[in-house]
Amino acid sequence: MKRPYVPFLAALAFAVALVGVIAFSGSSPGTPAGYHRNKDGTLTIENASRPVSPAFMGADVDGRPIQLSDFAGKTVVVNAWSSRCEPCRKEIPDLVRYHRKMEKQGVVVLGINRDQFADEARGFAQEFDMPYPSVLDPGGKQFFALPKGLLSTQGLPVTLVVDARGRIAATASGPVSEGRLEGLVAAARAS
């Protein structure tokens, strides 16, 4: 006697097992091994799977040369922003507080500014009393060197956390709070 429901039950059991594995691992389908995307879009990367960060280099809002390697040995929060981005305006006070609180503990912020003109970026930095530098990147080219799949959006703001060895450990799309920053940096410092 044929049992037509046996193949159906086998397929159902497989689907439930697959969903369980995905839920347990914290990753979504298509996410590379060692990458864990949370429900809020935050991505954390296991130590062994972390890609090397791009150099993030150029002139800052005052025309001085700046690059990621200036912060070698530190955990760096790289935040892409624009003075015309409303979510950026909302998150900058948290980034400023976080930078001031964590700088002596080896964690710094490096901005990547997407404004067309340096004057706009400089005015914004002064308005928010930003104590950290920002690389001018009006064309958004700094992020072209990122490996595929690290960001879930192309909009601003975007935040990456680079570990002390210069590897990308976490990313977040959208505004970040101090609490979210603490989680991203904790993931980057875990080894």
VMD Tcl script that draws the C-alpha trace (Angstrom):
set ca {
  {0.00 0.00 0.00}
  {1.41 3.36 -1.05}
  {1.62 6.11 1.52}
  {1.32 9.40 -0.40}
  {1.91 11.49 2.71}
  {5.41 10.04 3.40}
  {7.25 12.23 0.82}
  {5.26 15.24 2.05}
  {6.21 14.52 5.68}
  {9.86 14.04 4.72}
  {9.90 17.38 2.88}
  {8.16 19.06 5.80}
  {10.68 17.62 8.28}
  {13.56 18.82 6.09}
  {12.08 22.34 5.86}
  {11.58 22.53 9.64}
  {15.15 21.34 10.22}
  {16.52 23.92 7.77}
  {14.59 26.75 9.41}
  {15.85 25.56 12.80}
  {19.46 25.57 11.64}
  {19.11 29.07 10.17}
  {17.38 30.41 13.30}
  {19.94 28.75 15.59}
  {22.93 30.05 13.64}
  {21.59 33.62 13.61}
  {22.17 33.91 9.88}
  {19.87 34.16 6.92}
  {20.07 32.11 3.74}
  {22.87 33.31 1.48}
  {24.88 34.75 4.35}
  {28.50 33.51 4.18}
  {29.80 31.21 6.90}
  {30.98 33.21 9.90}
  {28.65 36.13 9.12}
  {25.62 36.70 11.37}
  {22.89 39.15 10.36}
  {20.51 40.18 13.14}
  {16.87 41.16 12.69}
  {17.82 44.86 12.86}
  {20.20 44.45 9.89}
  {23.33 44.52 12.04}
  {26.00 42.17 10.74}
  {28.69 40.69 12.96}
  {31.55 38.65 11.58}
  {33.41 35.91 13.39}
  {37.11 36.55 13.92}
  {38.30 33.94 11.41}
  {35.99 35.25 8.65}
  {36.66 38.99 8.89}
  {37.72 40.69 5.64}
  {40.49 43.30 5.58}
  {39.10 46.82 5.64}
  {39.64 49.26 2.78}
  {42.19 52.01 3.55}
  {39.57 54.78 4.00}
  {41.89 57.62 3.09}
  {41.76 61.18 1.80}
  {41.57 64.72 3.08}
  {39.53 65.64 6.14}
  {37.09 68.57 6.28}
  {40.02 70.94 6.93}
  {42.14 69.57 4.07}
  {44.53 67.49 6.21}
  {45.40 63.96 5.05}
  {43.78 61.18 7.06}
  {43.54 57.41 6.68}
  {42.37 54.40 8.63}
  {45.95 53.23 9.27}
  {46.49 56.38 11.40}
  {44.53 54.45 14.05}
  {46.47 51.17 13.82}
  {45.99 48.99 16.89}
  {42.67 50.64 17.82}
  {39.09 49.60 17.23}
  {37.66 52.11 14.75}
  {33.99 52.95 14.28}
  {33.76 54.12 10.64}
  {30.58 56.13 10.09}
  {29.42 57.38 6.69}
  {27.31 60.54 6.92}
  {26.08 63.63 5.11}
  {24.99 67.01 6.47}
  {21.72 66.70 4.51}
  {20.86 63.29 5.97}
  {18.26 63.62 8.74}
  {19.02 60.21 10.34}
  {22.72 61.23 10.35}
  {21.84 64.41 12.27}
  {20.00 62.29 14.84}
  {22.85 59.83 15.40}
  {25.85 62.22 15.45}
  {25.37 63.28 19.12}
  {25.57 59.60 20.14}
  {28.71 59.09 18.03}
  {30.33 62.21 19.55}
  {29.55 61.03 23.11}
  {30.74 57.52 22.33}
  {34.02 58.73 20.82}
  {34.75 60.92 23.86}
  {33.87 58.13 26.28}
  {35.87 55.39 24.52}
  {38.90 57.17 23.04}
  {41.11 56.44 26.08}
  {40.03 52.79 25.88}
  {41.36 52.36 22.33}
  {38.09 52.92 20.43}
  {37.79 55.90 18.07}
  {35.37 57.17 15.44}
  {36.35 58.03 11.87}
  {33.75 59.74 9.71}
  {33.35 59.33 5.97}
  {31.56 62.42 4.67}
  {29.46 62.23 1.50}
  {28.73 65.98 1.08}
  {29.50 67.55 -2.29}
  {31.36 70.51 -0.75}
  {33.86 70.62 2.12}
  {32.20 73.77 3.52}
  {28.96 71.83 4.16}
  {30.85 69.08 5.96}
  {32.96 71.54 7.96}
  {29.86 73.48 9.07}
  {28.14 70.27 10.18}
  {31.24 69.11 12.09}
  {31.40 72.47 13.88}
  {27.67 72.50 14.63}
  {27.91 69.11 16.36}
  {31.38 69.74 17.86}
  {32.68 66.53 16.29}
  {36.00 65.66 17.98}
  {36.95 63.05 15.38}
  {38.06 63.49 11.75}
  {36.00 62.77 8.67}
  {37.39 61.80 5.27}
  {35.75 63.75 2.45}
  {34.19 61.32 -0.03}
  {31.62 63.19 -2.15}
  {31.30 60.40 -4.73}
  {30.98 57.63 -2.14}
  {33.97 55.80 -3.63}
  {35.41 54.77 -0.24}
  {32.74 52.11 0.14}
  {33.17 50.68 -3.38}
  {36.11 48.64 -2.07}
  {33.97 46.84 0.51}
  {33.37 43.14 -0.04}
  {29.86 42.34 -1.30}
  {27.22 41.51 1.29}
  {28.54 43.63 4.15}
  {25.84 46.28 3.94}
  {22.10 45.81 3.68}
  {21.49 49.25 2.15}
  {23.20 51.89 0.07}
  {21.61 54.76 2.00}
  {23.04 56.80 4.83}
  {24.05 56.54 7.57}
  {26.19 53.41 7.51}
  {28.54 52.26 10.25}
  {31.38 49.72 10.14}
  {33.52 48.60 13.04}
  {37.11 47.74 12.18}
  {38.99 45.66 14.74}
  {42.47 46.45 16.05}
  {44.01 44.28 13.29}
  {42.33 46.29 10.50}
  {39.56 43.81 9.68}
  {35.85 44.53 9.39}
  {34.09 42.98 12.37}
  {30.59 44.46 12.24}
  {28.33 46.66 10.12}
  {25.06 48.49 10.65}
  {22.81 50.32 8.23}
  {20.75 53.21 9.52}
  {21.30 55.33 12.61}
  {23.18 53.86 15.57}
  {22.65 54.64 19.23}
  {25.31 54.39 21.95}
  {23.82 51.05 22.97}
  {24.01 49.66 19.45}
  {27.59 50.98 19.15}
  {28.53 49.18 22.35}
  {27.24 45.90 20.91}
  {29.08 46.38 17.60}
  {32.35 47.28 19.33}
  {32.02 44.38 21.78}
  {31.67 42.03 18.80}
  {34.76 43.59 17.19}
  {36.83 43.23 20.34}
  {35.86 39.58 20.85}
  {38.52 37.26 19.53}
}
mol new
graphics top color blue
foreach p $ca { graphics top sphere $p radius 0.5 }
foreach p [lrange $ca 0 end-1] q [lrange $ca 1 end] { graphics top cylinder $p $q radius 0.2 }
display resetview
